[in-house]
Amino acid sequence: MTKSRRYSKKRLTVTFDRGPAKYFHGRKQVLHNFRELARHSVEVEGGTIFLIQGAPGVGKSALLYECEKMAQDSGWEITEIDPPGLWDPDQLLRYLGKKGGLIVKNVLGEVGFQAGVKLDAEVERFHLTTLDILKHGKKPLLLILDEAQMLGTTSKPLGGRAEIASIVLKAIHNGTLNRPVILLAAGLNETRAAFGKLGISRFSQQYMIELGALNRNSERAIIQDWIIKEGRAKGDITEWIDAIAQETHGWPQHIQAYVKPASDQLKANSGIMTLERLDVALEAGREGRKGYYKQRTDDFRGDQLHCLARCIPKSPREKPAGYRDIMSSLKKEYDKIEAQELFSDFEKKGILEKSGMGYAVPIPSMHTWLKDTYDPE
């Protein structure tokens, strides 16, 4: 099995901004759907694309890691790829840990990937395509493509590459490789549109995931693990869990921002919980959360954020803003095309998302931060 660069049973590396979560809870339906897809793919010797889409900080990379563990435990060959692996045979071979870009054949039949082995018999060499490489193998293959929105932006295939990428994606998506191959892709909210431009416009409902906040039980379970297992808390931890959960809103990035300082405060005080230590942890979490909001809005000018803040409700608990109301506000400052592009960018970056009959900032505390920072009156 090709060894994954992300996961090893012997070693777990945790990055707090992204990557695997040290304590993972929730997403049970998503993991169930992926497990069933992996099982079915082996049965029919086919596969498809499993797409996870969502805003930054919602936990896409952590979910990829859990799916990867599941596949590895089931004996799948696993490798991460970047977009060029879909159209460049040499790149795909490198990701798969193969040598050379040729198939060697002699009178006895196919030998396999050229690996620098000298053969006495006369041979014919055939240049491989990406489809050849994907078809060549008996083990089930899981390809992991993180930051998949790059297919429509910085790693967008052009010219003949786009045609090749489209052919490869369709072969994977339709399960026509005569081998179990799954492309597990994750990206921002424009990722599905990027696949659509390459000919993949329809996804099975169970294999197209719009990732949102964790439910209350999963959120509290993660906070509890950190407080007990990392902070070694002594006594009733309910007050600490309640206080942190009140500020994290089920958003994985927020949870990470709070639980690390909370566990550090507990360890520094031998696991003894005090209100003073809790206040310090909460303040550190708020600063981390604020830094996250600033990162999320770095691509926008102050006047653009002011215009958005002005047209959303005063409180996140109020009725979401209607599309026409938001566009009307934007058109007061920008021409029609620029206003439409700006609205689209807000949506793609996960700053706005559909909510009932309107649009809302998906994280309540981010809604409040936008209003306080860019529309204080």
Secondary structure, DSSP 4 states (H G I P E B T S, - for coil): -PPPSS-BTTB----SSSS--SS----HHHHHHHHHHHHHHHHHT---EEEEE--TTSSHHHHHHHHHHHHHHTT-EEEE--GGGGT-HHHHHHHHT---SEEEEETTEEEEE--S---SS--EEEEPPHHHHHHS-SS-EEEEESSGGGGGTTT---THHHHHHHHHHHHHHTT-SSS-EEEEEEE-TTHHHHHHHTT-----GGGEEE--PPPHHHHHHHHHHIIIIIT--BS--HHHHHHHHHHHTT-HHHHHHHHHHHHHHHHHTTTB--HHHHHHHHHHHHHHHHHHHHHHTTTS-HHHHHHHHHHS-SSTTSPPBPHHHHHHHHHTTS-HHHHHHHHHHHHHTTSSEEETTEEE-SSHHHHHHHHHHH---
